[in-house]
Amino acid sequence: MTSRFTSVEQTIDDFAHKVLERVEGGWLPSAVIEFIVFGVKQAWACLFGGLMLAMIMASALFYPEDASLNRYDALFLGALMIQLGMIAFRLETFDEVKVILVFHVVGTAMEIFKTSVGSWVYPEDAIFRIADVPMFSGFMYAAVGSYLARVTRIFDFRFTHYPPLWTTLVLAALVYVNFFSHHYLPDIRLVLFAFVLLIFGRTRVYFRVFRFRLWMPLVVGFGLVAVFIWFAENIGTLSRAWLYPNQANGWSLVSIQKLGSWYLLMIISFVLVTLVRRPQQMTRELENEHVCRSED
């Protein structure tokens, strides 16, 4: 069986287990330990995206206006260094790197189209760019792919009632096409939401924290991730990394309707991840573990 962790992560995990086993049964309740471990694991899974977001925020606050290197180009080089560093320090598996590359290509293609039709703009100059899209933007999509790939293995995701692969591929393809076609044809996102409920409505995702394995409906999980990405997008636009048309004369919150777009993007993202890490079913052995429901 393939290890859930890279070699570096395994060392960290072994050390963490020794510490937690000493604390467990003492003054710190087990529920608090589980909560702390859940937060730490989520932060670790978000490592790529967290570093990207921190870099974007820092560039908005501290990057000198008279620098010889454009801010977007500095962001691109910084993102490239983060990616290379995660590979060099064995913080990502080879499968995760493949997912990130696919996300980069898929995201950049959508960025080129969306900027061409005026959905959003990148207001600053850049040398490293394709059409009107600075190349750091592809890493923002890659960060989503990195998170989903890492969280799947770090929490040892298992599923019940997971739909056949071909149905998820059809759904992901329709979602991706609609991101382009709705500019010229009727928007079918309501149909796509219904399709999501049809094939994923019964699916539960089980995830191990420390001692306990919890579960939630997968459609709820998609929504929670979409909310956090919406928060990150607000930070990105506040730092003027990119802007929507209504933000040209002053910043305002990104429309809450964007949550629907991010929710559908989660479908594409998750399906791409399942191509390199196939969804694993709950087994009888795992069913004997203590299972709790994760409430939204």
C-alpha positions in Angstrom: 0.0 0.0 0.0 1.3 3.5 -0.9 2.2 5.6 2.1 -0.2 8.5 2.9 2.8 10.7 3.6 6.0 11.8 2.0 9.2 10.9 3.8 9.4 14.4 5.4 5.7 14.2 6.4 6.2 10.8 7.9 8.9 12.1 10.2 6.7 15.0 11.3 3.8 12.6 11.8 5.8 10.2 13.9 7.0 13.0 16.1 3.5 14.5 16.4 2.0 11.1 17.5 4.6 10.7 20.2 3.7 14.2 21.6 -0.1 13.6 21.3 0.1 10.2 22.9 1.8 11.8 26.0 -0.8 14.5 26.2 -3.8 12.2 25.6 -5.6 11.1 28.7 -4.2 14.1 30.6 -5.5 17.6 31.2 -6.3 18.2 27.5 -9.7 16.6 26.4 -9.5 14.2 23.4 -12.0 16.4 21.5 -9.7 19.4 21.8 -6.8 17.3 20.6 -8.8 16.2 17.6 -9.7 19.8 16.8 -6.1 21.0 17.1 -4.9 18.1 14.8 -7.7 18.9 12.3 -6.6 22.5 12.1 -2.9 21.6 11.8 -3.6 19.1 9.0 -5.8 21.6 7.1 -3.0 24.2 7.4 -0.5 21.7 6.1 -2.7 20.7 3.2 -3.1 24.5 2.4 0.7 25.0 2.4 1.0 25.9 -1.3 -2.1 28.2 -1.3 -1.2 29.8 2.0 2.3 30.7 0.8 0.9 32.1 -2.4 -1.7 34.2 -0.6 0.9 35.5 1.9 3.1 36.4 -1.0 0.3 38.3 -2.8 -0.6 40.2 0.4 3.1 41.0 1.1 3.6 42.3 -2.4 0.6 44.6 -2.1 1.9 46.0 1.2 5.7 46.1 0.8 6.7 45.8 -2.9 8.4 49.0 -4.0 6.7 50.9 -6.8 10.0 51.8 -8.4 11.3 48.2 -8.4 13.1 47.2 -11.7 11.1 43.9 -11.7 7.3 44.1 -12.1 5.3 42.9 -9.1 3.5 40.2 -11.3 6.9 38.9 -12.5 8.1 38.8 -8.9 5.0 36.8 -7.9 5.6 34.4 -10.8 9.2 33.8 -9.8 8.2 33.5 -6.2 5.5 31.0 -7.0 7.9 29.0 -9.1 10.4 28.9 -6.2 7.6 27.7 -3.8 6.7 24.9 -6.2 10.3 23.8 -6.7 10.9 24.0 -3.0 8.0 21.8 -2.2 9.3 19.2 -4.7 12.9 19.5 -3.4 11.9 19.1 0.2 9.6 16.2 -0.5 6.5 18.0 0.6 4.5 16.8 -2.4 4.2 13.5 -4.0 4.9 12.9 -7.7 1.1 12.4 -8.3 0.4 15.7 -6.7 2.9 17.4 -9.0 1.1 15.9 -12.0 -2.2 17.3 -10.7 -0.7 20.7 -10.1 0.6 20.8 -13.7 -2.8 19.9 -15.1 -4.5 22.6 -13.0 -1.9 25.1 -14.2 -2.7 24.4 -17.8 -6.5 24.2 -17.3 -6.6 27.3 -15.2 -4.4 29.4 -17.5 -6.5 28.4 -20.5 -9.6 29.7 -18.7 -7.8 32.8 -17.6 -6.9 33.7 -21.2 -10.5 33.4 -22.3 -12.0 35.2 -19.3 -9.7 38.2 -19.6 -10.4 38.4 -23.3 -14.1 38.8 -22.7 -13.6 41.2 -19.8 -14.7 39.0 -16.8 -11.7 40.3 -14.9 -8.5 42.1 -15.6 -4.9 42.2 -14.4 -4.2 45.9 -14.1 -0.4 45.8 -13.9 2.4 45.1 -16.4 4.3 41.8 -16.6 7.0 40.3 -18.8 6.1 36.7 -17.9 2.6 36.6 -19.4 0.4 34.9 -22.0 -1.9 37.3 -23.8 -3.3 39.5 -21.0 -2.6 36.9 -18.3 0.4 37.1 -16.1 1.9 33.6 -15.5 1.6 33.7 -11.8 -2.1 33.3 -12.2 -1.8 29.7 -13.2 -0.2 28.9 -9.8 -3.4 30.1 -8.1 -5.3 27.3 -9.8 -2.4 25.0 -9.0 -2.8 25.9 -5.4 -6.4 24.6 -5.4 -5.2 21.4 -7.0 -2.4 21.1 -4.5 -4.8 21.5 -1.6 -7.3 18.9 -2.8 -4.6 16.3 -3.7 -2.9 16.8 -0.3 -6.0 16.9 1.8 -7.2 13.7 0.2 -4.2 11.7 1.3 -3.4 13.5 4.6 -6.9 12.8 5.9 -7.0 9.4 4.3 -10.3 10.1 2.5 -12.7 7.1 2.0 -16.1 7.2 0.4 -19.4 5.5 0.4 -21.8 5.6 -2.6 -19.2 7.2 -4.8 -20.6 7.5 -8.4 -19.0 5.8 -11.4 -16.0 7.6 -12.7 -17.5 8.2 -16.2 -20.4 10.2 -14.7 -18.0 12.5 -12.8 -15.9 13.0 -16.0 -19.0 14.0 -17.9 -20.0 16.4 -15.2 -16.6 18.0 -15.0 -16.4 18.4 -18.8 -19.8 20.1 -18.9 -18.8 22.4 -16.1 -15.6 23.4 -17.8 -17.4 24.0 -21.2 -20.0 26.1 -19.5 -17.4 28.4 -18.1 -16.7 29.4 -21.7 -20.0 28.8 -23.5 -22.3 30.8 -21.2 -20.9 34.0 -22.7 -22.6 33.0 -26.0 -25.2 30.4 -25.1 -27.7 30.0 -22.2 -26.0 29.4 -18.8 -26.8 25.9 -17.7 -25.3 26.1 -14.2 -28.6 25.3 -12.5 -28.7 22.1 -14.5 -25.2 21.4 -13.5 -26.0 21.9 -9.8 -28.9 19.5 -10.2 -26.4 17.0 -11.9 -24.1 17.4 -8.9 -26.9 16.5 -6.5 -28.0 13.6 -8.6 -24.6 11.8 -8.7 -23.0 13.0 -5.5 -26.1 13.5 -3.3 -25.6 10.2 -1.4 -21.8 10.3 -1.3 -20.2 10.5 2.1 -16.5 11.3 2.6 -14.9 9.8 5.7 -11.7 11.4 7.0 -9.3 10.5 9.8 -8.2 13.2 12.1 -6.1 11.6 14.9 -8.0 8.9 16.8 -11.3 9.3 15.2 -12.7 9.0 11.6 -15.5 11.5 10.9 -17.8 11.9 7.9 -19.7 14.6 6.0 -21.8 14.7 2.8 -19.3 15.3 0.0 -21.5 18.1 -1.5 -21.1 19.9 1.8 -17.4 19.5 1.6 -17.3 21.1 -1.8 -19.3 24.0 -0.5 -16.9 24.6 2.5 -13.9 24.7 0.2 -15.7 27.1 -2.1 -16.4 29.5 0.8 -12.7 29.5 1.8 -11.6 30.2 -1.8 -14.1 33.1 -2.0 -12.5 34.6 1.1 -9.1 34.1 -0.5 -10.4 35.8 -3.7 -11.5 38.8 -1.7 -8.0 39.1 -0.3 -6.5 38.7 -3.8 -8.7 41.5 -5.2 -8.1 43.7 -2.2 -4.3 43.5 -2.9 -5.1 44.3 -6.6 -3.6 41.1 -7.9 -6.6 41.1 -10.2 -9.8 43.1 -10.4 -13.4 42.6 -11.4 -15.1 45.3 -13.5 -17.0 46.7 -10.5 -13.8 47.1 -8.6 -12.1 49.4 -11.1 -12.9 52.5 -9.2 -12.6 51.1 -5.7 -12.5 47.8 -4.0 -15.7 46.0 -3.0 -16.5 42.5 -1.9 -16.5 39.9 -4.6 -20.1 39.0 -5.4 -21.5 36.2 -3.3 -22.7 34.7 -6.6 -19.1 33.8 -7.3 -19.6 31.0 -4.7 -21.5 29.1 -7.3 -18.7 29.4 -9.8 -16.2 28.2 -7.2 -18.4 25.4 -6.2 -18.5 24.2 -9.8 -14.8 24.7 -10.0 -14.5 22.3 -7.0 -16.1 19.6 -9.2 -13.5 20.0 -11.9 -10.7 20.1 -9.3 -11.9 17.1 -7.4 -12.5 15.0 -10.5 -9.0 15.8 -11.8 -7.5 14.7 -8.4 -9.4 11.4 -8.6 -7.7 10.6 -11.9 -4.4 10.2 -10.1 -5.7 9.1 -6.7 -8.8 7.0 -7.3 -11.5 7.3 -4.6 -11.2 4.5 -2.0 -14.2 2.8 -0.5 -14.8 2.4 3.2 -13.9 -1.2 4.2 -15.2 -3.5 6.9 -12.1 -3.0 8.9 -12.5 0.8 8.8 -16.2 0.5 9.7 -15.2 -1.0 13.0 -13.4 2.2 13.9 -15.1 4.9 16.0 -17.0 7.0 13.5 -18.4 10.4 14.2 -20.4 12.7 12.0 -18.9 16.1 11.1 -21.6 18.8 11.4 -21.5 21.7 9.0 
